[in-house]
Amino acid sequence: MIATLAMITMYGFVACNKEDVNNTAQDVTEALTDESSFALEQRGNLGKHGCYDLVFPLSIRFSDGSVVAVTSQDSLRKAIKAWHVSHGGSRHEKPDFVFPIQVIAEDGSVIEVADQAALITLKKACRKNHLDSLHRRDSLHHHGFPRHDTLCFTLVFPIQVTKDEGTILTVNTKEELKTLTQGEHRKGRGHGHKHGLRNQLSLVFPISVLKSDGSTISVGSKEALKTLREGC
């Protein structure tokens, strides 16, 4: 009887210890994912506390050279988390974007970001300090990096955009937008702009966005878009 109780006690101890180890590993992975995600957004003052929103889909590249396509902020985070899990959850990682990417500014302009230098230019033009979010969040227990700090929606195509001269175009896919912004960016090189890049395309409201809960809503103005981002 005593031997049996000892075995049960030992089994319970081992099981609890194993559970504690698993929980610790998960916490480390979550913390590393938070850090990597935050660092990626901070590079260009992106996300709800920055000045620009990413246009999905896009691709990110990890330090081991692997490239992953992502379709939303949630997909982006899951890809980063999967990388950390596959690498033992113990390595700091700073993934980078596969350029070019497109971002949407707070005024509704669609901006082509050709490379890292252009992303740095955008960051300098943003008047918001992305790190201020660290002092405004209530979940700083993950090594000082705020969780759920990203946007909770993605742009739904087709969209309409207007060019500087007033021409309105319908854009049916992200690939069409990429081609259009690249062309306009090349034509605009050398021109001054408040973002450091010539702004030649702007969203025509209303637009539709897909929220993280699966619902689709209409956004009628840049002010409504700002309110939506802040409510994520």
N, C-alpha and C positions, 0 to 999 in steps of 0.2 A: 504494500500500500504506500509506504513512504517512498519507495523507489519510483512508483507510478507518479506520485505527486511531484517528486523532484523532476521527473521527465517532463511533466506538463508545465511546471514552472520554467524549466530551461527552454522549452519550446516557445512559451509565451515571451520570454526575454529575447530570444533570437528573433522572433517574428517582429516584436516591437523595435528592436535594434535595426533590423532590416528596413522597416518602414521609416524610421528616423533617417537612415542613410538615403533612402529614395527621396524623401521629402527635401533633405538638404541638397541633393543633386538637382532636383527640380527647381528649388529656390535659386541655386547658382545659375542654372540655365536661363531662368526668367530674368535674373539680374543682368546677365551678359546680353540677352536679347534686348532688354530695355536700353542698355548702354549703347549697343550697336545701332539700334533704330534711332535713338536720340541724336547720336553723332552724325548719322546720315542726313537727318533733317537739318541739323544745326549748320551744316556746310553751306546751305543756301538760305537760311532763315525760312525754312519751309514748314508747312503745317499750320494748325490752328493758332499758334502763338507767333507765327511769322507773317511774312507778307505775301507768300506765294503758295499755290496749291499745285501738286503734281497732276499731270494728265496721264491717266492710265489707258492701256497697258504700257509697261516699260520693262527694262531689264536691269539687273544689278550684277556686278562682278565681285567675287570674293577674292581674298588674298591668295588662295590656291589656284586662281585662274578660272574657276567654275563660274558659269553665267546662268542666271535663273530669270525667267520671265515672270512678272507679277502683274496681276490685274486690278488690284485695289490695295488700300492701306493695310487691310487685314491680311491679304495675300502676301504683302511685303513683309510683315512681321512674322508670319508663319514660315516664310522662306529663310529668314534670318535665324529663327529658332531652330529649324530643321538643320541648318548648317552647324550650329553650336552643338546640337545633340549628336550629330554624326562625327563631330571632332572631339567628343568626350566632355563637352560642356565646360571646358577649362581654359579655353583660349580667347583672349580679347580679339575682336575682329572689327575692322572698319571697312565695310563693303563700300563700293563706289557705284555710281550710275554708269550705264553704258550710254554714252552720248551719241547723238543729240537727244535731249529731252525737251518737252514742252511744259511750261508752267502757266498758271493763270494768276495774274496779279489782283490785288484788292479792287482795282478800278475796272475789272472785267477784261483787261487786255490779255491777249495770248502771246507769250514770248517764247521765241526759240532760244534754247540754251545749247550752244554748240559744243562746249567743252568745259573743263574745270575752271579755266580762267573766266569764262563768261558767268559761271555760277558764283564765283567770288565777287564779280562786279555787281551782280544782283544783290548779294548779301550786303555789300557796302551801301547800296542804295536804299536798303530797308531801314526804316527809322526805328523799328522795333528791336529790342534786345531779346533774342530767343532764350537766353539764360534767365531772363526775368521770370519765366514760367516756373522755374525751380522754386521760387519764393511764393508762388501763388497756388501751388498744388497741395493737396492734402494727403498725398500718397508718396512720401519721400523715403519710405523705408527700404526701397530697392537701391541701395548704394547711391542715393542722391539723384537718381534718374527717374523722372515722373513717368508713370504708366498711363496708358490710354490718352496720350497727349497728341495723337494724330487726328486727322479728319475722319469723320464717320460716314462719308459719302463719296461717290464717284460720278463723273460726268456721263450722261447718257447721250449717245449719238442717235440720230443726226442732230447737229447744231447748226446755227447760222452765225457767221462772223461778218463784220464790216471792215473794209480796208480804209486807209487814211482818206482816200478821195471820196468815200461814201458808198462804194460798191458793196452790195450784200451778197455773200456766197453761202450756199448750203454745203456743209461738210458731213459726209455720211459715215466716215470711219476715222479711227485714230491715224491710220496710215495716210489718208487724204490730208488730215490736219498737219501731219509731219511734213509731207511734201510741200504743202502750201506755206507753212511757216519757214521752212528752209529757203524756199524761193524768195519770199519777202525779206528774209533776213539778209540774204546775199545782196539784194537790191538796195537795202538800207545801210550797208556798211559805210562807216565814216560819218554818219549823221548823229548829231547829239540827241540825247533823250534822257529823261529823268531817271530811267532805270539803267542808263549806261548803254542801252541797246535801243535801236529804233523800234518803236512800238507801232506796228502797222495793222494789226488785227485786234478786234475787240469782240467780245461776245455780244450777241443780240439777245436780249431778254424778251420773253421768259425762256429759261432753260429747264430741262428735267435732270434730276439727279437721283441716283440709286443709293438709298441709305443702307447702313450695315445690317439693319433688321429685315432687309429684303423689300421694303416699300419704296415706291417711286413717287416723288413729289415735284411740283412745279415751283421754280424760284423766279420771281417776277422782276427783280432788280438787283443791282450790286449791293444795295443796302440789305436786302433780304438774304443775299448770299453771305454777307458778313455776319449777320445774325445767326444764320445756320451754322457757320463754322465755329462761332464762339459757343454755340450750344452743344457741340459734340462732347 
